[in-house]
Amino acid sequence: MAQAEAQDSTFQTTRYLCERGVEVPVTYVNAPDLSLAVLNVEGTQITLEIETSASGARYGWPSDGAHYIWWTKGETAFLMWSEGGEEKTILDGCQQQ
């Protein structure tokens, strides 16, 4: 990211508490031409780009392969795994803290 773009970017860090007591810290990066969600899930850092959704904000990875999906609406969220056209919820009931 160029220096001018970095200056125009906003960063928001929040934390979600999900099922099984899993904490998910997330940093949202909003730049003029790109929006990202950087999650830390059980020791793994996951970077996802904003995707088109009918409701809420959906973050994924633009690929035909397997990838994570982070979907938020209001103060709730859930994490899914997408592979072969099938999506499976792996963390549900995430509440913004």
Summary of the structure (lengths in Angstrom):
residues: 97
radius of gyration: 13.5
end to end distance: 29.7
largest distance: 41.4
contacts: 256
relative contact order: 0.20
helix: 9%
strand: 65%
